[in-house]
């Protein structure tokens, strides 16, 4: 059975993975394109002007963070946003928007 501390560590690791996936300009461009419509790898390569091998690395990172999902149709995989994961991130960040006065640290012992 997981303790509360280990559950918090797992949640933190998941959040860190999500933000890591958002830390690359190309991955942000991928997400921006997928905001408009579902796209296959060949369309993403063409629009982003990158090789399929480079794109695959970034798609894998986004998929591991559950920010996108793939749907296979024949020999093609079509990618779309996984909107529930964006809600998770939005809720996480919302916890910081209501912070106003954070108390100063108490004096440490010498």
C-alpha positions in Angstrom: 0.0 0.0 0.0 1.3 3.4 -1.0 1.9 5.9 1.8 0.7 9.5 1.5 4.3 10.7 0.9 4.9 8.2 -1.9 1.6 9.1 -3.5 2.6 12.8 -3.4 6.0 11.9 -5.0 4.2 10.0 -7.8 1.9 13.0 -8.4 4.8 15.3 -8.4 6.7 13.1 -10.9 3.6 13.1 -13.2 3.3 16.9 -13.0 7.0 17.3 -13.7 6.7 15.0 -16.7 3.8 17.1 -18.0 5.7 20.4 -17.7 8.8 18.8 -19.2 6.7 17.8 -22.2 5.7 21.5 -22.5 9.3 22.8 -22.3 10.2 22.4 -25.9 9.2 24.9 -28.6 8.6 22.1 -31.2 6.3 20.3 -28.8 4.4 23.5 -28.2 4.0 23.9 -32.0 2.7 20.3 -32.2 0.1 21.1 -29.6 -0.9 24.3 -31.4 -1.5 22.4 -34.6 -3.5 19.8 -32.8 -5.7 22.5 -31.2 -7.1 23.0 -34.7 -7.6 19.4 -35.7 -6.4 15.8 -35.5 -3.4 15.2 -37.7 -1.4 12.3 -39.0 2.4 12.1 -38.7 3.0 13.0 -42.4 0.8 16.1 -42.0 2.7 17.2 -38.9 6.0 16.6 -40.6 5.0 18.7 -43.5 3.5 21.6 -41.5 6.5 21.7 -39.1 9.1 21.0 -41.7 10.9 18.3 -39.7 11.9 14.7 -40.3 9.7 11.9 -39.1 12.4 10.6 -36.8 12.7 14.0 -35.1 8.9 14.3 -34.8 8.5 10.8 -33.4 10.8 11.7 -30.5 8.6 14.7 -29.6 5.4 12.8 -30.1 6.6 10.1 -27.8 7.3 12.7 -25.1 3.9 14.3 -25.4 2.2 10.9 -25.4 4.1 9.7 -22.3 2.8 12.9 -20.5 -0.7 12.0 -21.7 -1.0 15.3 -23.4 -1.8 13.7 -26.8 -3.2 10.4 -27.9 -2.8 8.4 -31.1 -5.4 6.6 -33.1 -4.4 4.1 -35.7 -6.3 3.9 -39.0 -4.8 1.5 -41.4 -1.0 2.2 -41.6 -1.4 5.8 -40.3 -1.5 7.1 -36.7 -3.6 10.2 -36.2 -2.8 12.4 -33.2 -5.1 14.6 -31.2 -5.0 16.4 -27.9 -5.9 14.5 -24.7 -7.9 17.3 -23.1 -8.5 15.7 -19.7 -4.7 16.0 -19.0 -4.8 19.7 -19.8 -7.5 20.1 -17.2 -5.2 18.4 -14.7 -2.5 20.9 -15.4 -4.9 23.8 -15.3 -6.2 22.7 -11.9 -2.6 22.3 -10.6 -1.7 25.9 -11.7 -5.0 27.2 -10.4 -3.8 26.3 -6.9 -1.1 29.0 -7.3 -3.4 31.8 -8.6 -5.1 32.2 -5.2 -1.9 32.7 -3.2 -1.5 36.1 -1.8 0.6 36.4 1.3 3.0 33.6 1.9 4.5 33.9 5.4 8.2 34.4 5.7 10.3 31.5 7.0 10.9 31.4 10.7 14.4 32.1 11.9 16.7 29.1 11.8 18.6 27.9 14.8 22.3 28.7 14.8 
